[in-house]
Amino acid sequence: MTQSLEDYLEMVSFLTDEGEVRVTDIASRLGVSKPSVLTALRVLEEQGLLEHERYRSVILTKKGAVQAAEIRGRHHFLTSFLQDVVGVTAEIAEQDACKMEHVLSEETLKKLKLLAQSRKKKS
């Protein structure tokens, strides 16, 4: 899955926490056009990650919810790691985590988690 599609899936998940998810909301939060959102939603729907009917809400499928939770988990961990271990500001941590969550391998992510755990044990 591309970084862009992961961002869309993650945003649908965040908006789901707040209530009904509409194309307009996704476009507004991501700063993109409605046609761009519709194109991405079509691809995500083809992958079985969400359901969307024209002029209706966007709904994550079970598979989509699982994948979105994984993306959000990576994002949360990386944001915390950058703030707590590396010592960058919350704003920078958020920006960098958003970029890093899409490109880090599972191996690197596991090693970072181990590093964070070992630091906690020493504290």
C-alpha positions as CSV (number, residue, x, y, z in Angstrom):
1,M,0.0,0.0,0.0
2,T,1.3,3.5,-0.8
3,Q,2.0,6.1,1.8
4,S,-0.9,8.2,0.4
5,L,-3.4,5.3,0.8
6,E,-2.1,4.6,4.3
7,D,-2.8,8.3,5.1
8,Y,-6.3,8.1,3.8
9,L,-7.0,4.9,5.7
10,E,-5.5,6.3,8.9
11,M,-7.7,9.5,8.5
12,V,-10.8,7.4,8.0
13,S,-10.0,5.6,11.2
14,F,-9.4,8.9,13.1
15,L,-12.7,10.4,11.8
16,T,-14.5,7.2,12.7
17,D,-13.6,7.8,16.3
18,E,-15.4,11.1,16.0
19,G,-18.5,9.8,14.3
20,E,-19.7,9.7,10.7
21,V,-17.0,9.9,8.1
22,R,-17.7,11.9,5.0
23,V,-15.6,12.6,1.9
24,T,-15.7,16.3,2.7
25,D,-14.2,15.7,6.1
26,I,-11.4,13.6,4.7
27,A,-10.6,16.2,2.1
28,S,-10.6,19.0,4.6
29,R,-8.4,17.2,7.2
30,L,-5.9,16.0,4.6
31,G,-5.9,19.3,2.6
32,V,-6.8,17.5,-0.7
33,S,-9.6,17.7,-3.2
34,K,-12.8,15.7,-3.1
35,P,-12.0,14.0,-6.4
36,S,-8.6,12.9,-4.9
37,V,-10.4,11.4,-1.9
38,L,-12.9,9.6,-4.1
39,T,-10.1,8.1,-6.2
40,A,-8.3,6.9,-3.0
41,L,-11.5,5.5,-1.5
42,R,-12.2,3.5,-4.7
43,V,-8.8,1.9,-4.4
44,L,-9.2,1.1,-0.7
45,E,-12.7,-0.3,-1.4
46,E,-11.2,-2.5,-4.1
47,Q,-8.7,-3.8,-1.5
48,G,-11.6,-4.6,0.8
49,L,-10.5,-2.1,3.4
50,L,-13.6,0.1,3.4
51,E,-17.1,0.6,2.0
52,H,-18.4,3.8,0.4
53,E,-21.5,4.6,-1.6
54,R,-21.8,7.9,-3.4
55,Y,-23.2,10.6,-1.0
56,R,-23.0,8.2,1.9
57,S,-20.6,7.7,4.9
58,V,-17.3,5.9,4.6
59,I,-17.1,2.8,6.7
60,L,-14.0,0.7,7.5
61,T,-14.4,-3.1,7.0
62,K,-13.0,-5.4,9.7
63,K,-9.8,-5.8,7.5
64,G,-9.6,-2.1,7.1
65,A,-10.0,-1.4,10.8
66,V,-7.2,-3.9,11.6
67,Q,-4.8,-2.3,9.1
68,A,-5.7,1.2,10.2
69,A,-5.0,0.2,13.8
70,E,-1.6,-1.0,12.8
71,I,-0.8,2.3,11.0
72,R,-2.1,4.3,14.0
73,G,-0.1,2.1,16.4
74,R,3.1,2.7,14.4
75,H,2.4,6.5,14.3
76,H,1.7,6.7,18.1
77,F,4.8,4.7,19.0
78,L,7.1,6.7,16.7
79,T,5.7,10.0,17.9
80,S,6.3,9.0,21.6
81,F,9.7,7.6,20.7
82,L,10.8,10.8,19.0
83,Q,9.6,12.9,21.9
84,D,10.6,10.7,24.9
85,V,13.8,9.1,23.6
86,V,15.1,11.4,21.0
87,G,13.9,14.6,22.7
88,V,12.3,16.5,19.8
89,T,9.3,18.8,20.3
90,A,5.8,17.4,20.0
91,E,5.3,19.2,16.7
92,I,8.4,17.9,15.1
93,A,7.8,14.4,16.5
94,E,4.3,14.4,14.9
95,Q,5.6,15.5,11.5
96,D,8.5,13.1,11.5
97,A,6.4,10.2,12.8
98,C,4.0,10.7,10.0
99,K,6.8,10.4,7.4
100,M,8.6,7.5,9.2
101,E,5.6,5.3,9.8
102,H,5.4,4.6,6.1
103,V,9.0,3.7,5.3
104,L,10.4,1.9,8.3
105,S,10.8,-1.8,8.0
106,E,9.2,-4.1,10.6
107,E,12.7,-5.1,11.7
108,T,13.7,-1.5,12.4
109,L,10.4,-0.8,14.2
110,K,10.9,-3.8,16.4
111,K,14.4,-2.7,17.3
112,L,13.2,0.8,18.1
113,K,10.6,-0.7,20.4
114,L,13.2,-2.8,22.1
115,L,15.4,0.2,22.6
116,A,12.5,2.2,24.1
117,Q,11.7,-0.7,26.4
118,S,15.3,-1.1,27.6
119,R,15.4,2.7,28.3
120,K,12.3,2.4,30.4
121,K,13.7,-0.5,32.4
122,K,16.8,1.5,33.2
123,S,14.8,4.5,34.4
